[in-house]
Amino acid sequence: MNTNRLSNTLSDGLNAQVTKEAAAAQTY
């Protein structure tokens, strides 16, 4: 298993979630 790839995938997912939350916050 490529743990580095897994880590990058998790990081990308987290960044996407943060971005989505920030975008949602901007609408208020």
N, CA, C, O and CB atoms as a CASP TS submission, in Angstrom:
PFRMAT TS
TARGET T0000
AUTHOR 0000-0000-0000
METHOD Language model
MODEL 1
PARENT N/A
ATOM      1  N   MET     1       0.848  -1.201   0.000  1.00  0.00           N
ATOM      2  CA  MET     1       0.000   0.000   0.000  1.00  0.00           C
ATOM      3  C   MET     1       0.877   1.242   0.000  1.00  0.00           C
ATOM      4  O   MET     1       1.873   1.315   0.720  1.00  0.00           O
ATOM      5  CB  MET     1      -0.956   0.011   1.227  1.00  0.00           C
ATOM      6  N   ASN     2       0.500   2.204  -0.805  1.00  0.00           N
ATOM      7  CA  ASN     2       1.281   3.440  -0.884  1.00  0.00           C
ATOM      8  C   ASN     2       0.698   4.422   0.131  1.00  0.00           C
ATOM      9  O   ASN     2      -0.295   5.099  -0.140  1.00  0.00           O
ATOM     10  CB  ASN     2       1.264   4.045  -2.344  1.00  0.00           C
ATOM     11  N   THR     3       1.328   4.489   1.300  1.00  0.00           N
ATOM     12  CA  THR     3       0.803   5.351   2.363  1.00  0.00           C
ATOM     13  C   THR     3       0.893   6.821   2.001  1.00  0.00           C
ATOM     14  O   THR     3       0.085   7.629   2.457  1.00  0.00           O
ATOM     15  CB  THR     3       1.548   5.101   3.657  1.00  0.00           C
ATOM     16  N   ASN     4       1.883   7.171   1.176  1.00  0.00           N
ATOM     17  CA  ASN     4       2.016   8.571   0.776  1.00  0.00           C
ATOM     18  C   ASN     4       0.822   8.983  -0.082  1.00  0.00           C
ATOM     19  O   ASN     4       0.283  10.080   0.066  1.00  0.00           O
ATOM     20  CB  ASN     4       3.341   8.799   0.006  1.00  0.00           C
ATOM     21  N   ARG     5       0.418   8.081  -0.985  1.00  0.00           N
ATOM     22  CA  ARG     5      -0.732   8.384  -1.842  1.00  0.00           C
ATOM     23  C   ARG     5      -1.983   8.488  -0.987  1.00  0.00           C
ATOM     24  O   ARG     5      -2.809   9.376  -1.200  1.00  0.00           O
ATOM     25  CB  ARG     5      -0.912   7.302  -2.941  1.00  0.00           C
ATOM     26  N   LEU     6      -2.130   7.586  -0.016  1.00  0.00           N
ATOM     27  CA  LEU     6      -3.292   7.620   0.869  1.00  0.00           C
ATOM     28  C   LEU     6      -3.320   8.927   1.642  1.00  0.00           C
ATOM     29  O   LEU     6      -4.371   9.552   1.787  1.00  0.00           O
ATOM     30  CB  LEU     6      -3.277   6.423   1.837  1.00  0.00           C
ATOM     31  N   SER     7      -2.165   9.333   2.135  1.00  0.00           N
ATOM     32  CA  SER     7      -2.074  10.587   2.885  1.00  0.00           C
ATOM     33  C   SER     7      -2.465  11.766   2.003  1.00  0.00           C
ATOM     34  O   SER     7      -3.182  12.665   2.443  1.00  0.00           O
ATOM     35  CB  SER     7      -0.651  10.786   3.440  1.00  0.00           C
ATOM     36  N   ASN     8      -1.998  11.761   0.772  1.00  0.00           N
ATOM     37  CA  ASN     8      -2.335  12.855  -0.148  1.00  0.00           C
ATOM     38  C   ASN     8      -3.831  12.880  -0.434  1.00  0.00           C
ATOM     39  O   ASN     8      -4.438  13.947  -0.526  1.00  0.00           O
ATOM     40  CB  ASN     8      -1.549  12.718  -1.463  1.00  0.00           C
ATOM     41  N   THR     9      -4.420  11.688  -0.575  1.00  0.00           N
ATOM     42  CA  THR     9      -5.856  11.611  -0.846  1.00  0.00           C
ATOM     43  C   THR     9      -6.640  12.177   0.332  1.00  0.00           C
ATOM     44  O   THR     9      -7.589  12.938   0.146  1.00  0.00           O
ATOM     45  CB  THR     9      -6.284  10.152  -1.128  1.00  0.00           C
ATOM     46  N   LEU    10      -6.243  11.806   1.535  1.00  0.00           N
ATOM     47  CA  LEU    10      -6.920  12.314   2.722  1.00  0.00           C
ATOM     48  C   LEU    10      -6.742  13.819   2.841  1.00  0.00           C
ATOM     49  O   LEU    10      -7.675  14.540   3.194  1.00  0.00           O
ATOM     50  CB  LEU    10      -6.395  11.619   3.979  1.00  0.00           C
ATOM     51  N   SER    11      -5.538  14.284   2.544  1.00  0.00           N
ATOM     52  CA  SER    11      -5.256  15.721   2.613  1.00  0.00           C
ATOM     53  C   SER    11      -6.106  16.476   1.600  1.00  0.00           C
ATOM     54  O   SER    11      -6.667  17.527   1.912  1.00  0.00           O
ATOM     55  CB  SER    11      -3.758  15.997   2.364  1.00  0.00           C
ATOM     56  N   ASP    12      -6.198  15.939   0.390  1.00  0.00           N
ATOM     57  CA  ASP    12      -7.008  16.586  -0.651  1.00  0.00           C
ATOM     58  C   ASP    12      -8.472  16.627  -0.221  1.00  0.00           C
ATOM     59  O   ASP    12      -9.160  17.628  -0.422  1.00  0.00           O
ATOM     60  CB  ASP    12      -6.863  15.840  -2.006  1.00  0.00           C
ATOM     61  N   GLY    13      -8.940  15.530   0.371  1.00  0.00           N
ATOM     62  CA  GLY    13     -10.323  15.481   0.816  1.00  0.00           C
ATOM     63  C   GLY    13     -10.584  16.503   1.904  1.00  0.00           C
ATOM     64  O   GLY    13     -11.619  17.170   1.911  1.00  0.00           O
ATOM     65  N   LEU    14      -9.638  16.619   2.824  1.00  0.00           N
ATOM     66  CA  LEU    14      -9.783  17.583   3.915  1.00  0.00           C
ATOM     67  C   LEU    14      -9.771  19.004   3.369  1.00  0.00           C
ATOM     68  O   LEU    14     -10.588  19.832   3.771  1.00  0.00           O
ATOM     69  CB  LEU    14      -8.662  17.401   4.957  1.00  0.00           C
ATOM     70  N   ASN    15      -8.856  19.286   2.461  1.00  0.00           N
ATOM     71  CA  ASN    15      -8.777  20.624   1.860  1.00  0.00           C
ATOM     72  C   ASN    15     -10.070  20.960   1.126  1.00  0.00           C
ATOM     73  O   ASN    15     -10.548  22.092   1.184  1.00  0.00           O
ATOM     74  CB  ASN    15      -7.577  20.717   0.892  1.00  0.00           C
ATOM     75  N   ALA    16     -10.632  19.971   0.435  1.00  0.00           N
ATOM     76  CA  ALA    16     -11.871  20.202  -0.302  1.00  0.00           C
ATOM     77  C   ALA    16     -12.997  20.517   0.679  1.00  0.00           C
ATOM     78  O   ALA    16     -13.815  21.402   0.427  1.00  0.00           O
ATOM     79  CB  ALA    16     -12.234  18.971  -1.175  1.00  0.00           C
ATOM     80  N   GLN    17     -13.039  19.788   1.802  1.00  0.00           N
ATOM     81  CA  GLN    17     -14.075  20.024   2.799  1.00  0.00           C
ATOM     82  C   GLN    17     -13.939  21.414   3.398  1.00  0.00           C
ATOM     83  O   GLN    17     -14.933  22.121   3.563  1.00  0.00           O
ATOM     84  CB  GLN    17     -14.011  18.966   3.899  1.00  0.00           C
ATOM     85  N   VAL    18     -12.716  21.809   3.723  1.00  0.00           N
ATOM     86  CA  VAL    18     -12.468  23.141   4.286  1.00  0.00           C
ATOM     87  C   VAL    18     -12.881  24.215   3.285  1.00  0.00           C
ATOM     88  O   VAL    18     -13.505  25.211   3.653  1.00  0.00           O
ATOM     89  CB  VAL    18     -10.974  23.307   4.670  1.00  0.00           C
ATOM     90  N   THR    19     -12.529  24.007   2.017  1.00  0.00           N
ATOM     91  CA  THR    19     -12.882  24.974   0.979  1.00  0.00           C
ATOM     92  C   THR    19     -14.396  25.089   0.860  1.00  0.00           C
ATOM     93  O   THR    19     -14.940  26.187   0.741  1.00  0.00           O
ATOM     94  CB  THR    19     -12.266  24.571  -0.376  1.00  0.00           C
ATOM     95  N   LYS    20     -15.077  23.930   0.893  1.00  0.00           N
ATOM     96  CA  LYS    20     -16.532  23.924   0.776  1.00  0.00           C
ATOM     97  C   LYS    20     -17.164  24.648   1.965  1.00  0.00           C
ATOM     98  O   LYS    20     -18.107  25.422   1.797  1.00  0.00           O
ATOM     99  CB  LYS    20     -17.061  22.479   0.683  1.00  0.00           C
ATOM    100  N   GLU    21     -16.644  24.394   3.163  1.00  0.00           N
ATOM    101  CA  GLU    21     -17.155  25.058   4.365  1.00  0.00           C
ATOM    102  C   GLU    21     -16.926  26.568   4.275  1.00  0.00           C
ATOM    103  O   GLU    21     -17.804  27.357   4.621  1.00  0.00           O
ATOM    104  CB  GLU    21     -16.477  24.486   5.634  1.00  0.00           C
ATOM    105  N   ALA    22     -15.756  26.955   3.813  1.00  0.00           N
ATOM    106  CA  ALA    22     -15.439  28.382   3.700  1.00  0.00           C
ATOM    107  C   ALA    22     -16.359  29.037   2.677  1.00  0.00           C
ATOM    108  O   ALA    22     -16.836  30.151   2.894  1.00  0.00           O
ATOM    109  CB  ALA    22     -13.953  28.588   3.302  1.00  0.00           C
ATOM    110  N   ALA    23     -16.609  28.356   1.573  1.00  0.00           N
ATOM    111  CA  ALA    23     -17.491  28.898   0.542  1.00  0.00           C
ATOM    112  C   ALA    23     -18.909  29.034   1.088  1.00  0.00           C
ATOM    113  O   ALA    23     -19.595  30.017   0.807  1.00  0.00           O
ATOM    114  CB  ALA    23     -17.480  28.000  -0.717  1.00  0.00           C
ATOM    115  N   ALA    24     -19.342  28.055   1.863  1.00  0.00           N
ATOM    116  CA  ALA    24     -20.674  28.107   2.456  1.00  0.00           C
ATOM    117  C   ALA    24     -20.767  29.274   3.438  1.00  0.00           C
ATOM    118  O   ALA    24     -21.788  29.958   3.500  1.00  0.00           O
ATOM    119  CB  ALA    24     -21.008  26.775   3.165  1.00  0.00           C
ATOM    120  N   ALA    25     -19.718  29.494   4.190  1.00  0.00           N
ATOM    121  CA  ALA    25     -19.706  30.579   5.175  1.00  0.00           C
ATOM    122  C   ALA    25     -19.808  31.940   4.482  1.00  0.00           C
ATOM    123  O   ALA    25     -20.388  32.878   5.029  1.00  0.00           O
ATOM    124  CB  ALA    25     -18.424  30.512   6.035  1.00  0.00           C
ATOM    125  N   GLN    26     -19.244  32.041   3.283  1.00  0.00           N
ATOM    126  CA  GLN    26     -19.273  33.305   2.550  1.00  0.00           C
ATOM    127  C   GLN    26     -20.694  33.687   2.133  1.00  0.00           C
ATOM    128  O   GLN    26     -20.978  34.858   1.881  1.00  0.00           O
ATOM    129  CB  GLN    26     -18.378  33.218   1.320  1.00  0.00           C
ATOM    130  N   THR    27     -21.581  32.696   2.062  1.00  0.00           N
ATOM    131  CA  THR    27     -22.931  32.983   1.598  1.00  0.00           C
ATOM    132  C   THR    27     -23.798  33.609   2.684  1.00  0.00           C
ATOM    133  O   THR    27     -24.883  34.118   2.402  1.00  0.00           O
ATOM    134  CB  THR    27     -23.580  31.719   1.094  1.00  0.00           C
ATOM    135  N   TYR    28     -23.322  33.572   3.918  1.00  0.00           N
ATOM    136  CA  TYR    28     -24.127  34.122   5.019  1.00  0.00           C
ATOM    137  C   TYR    28     -23.896  35.609   5.181  1.00  0.00           C
ATOM    138  O   TYR    28     -24.491  36.234   6.058  1.00  0.00           O
ATOM    139  CB  TYR    28     -23.808  33.406   6.328  1.00  0.00           C
TER
END
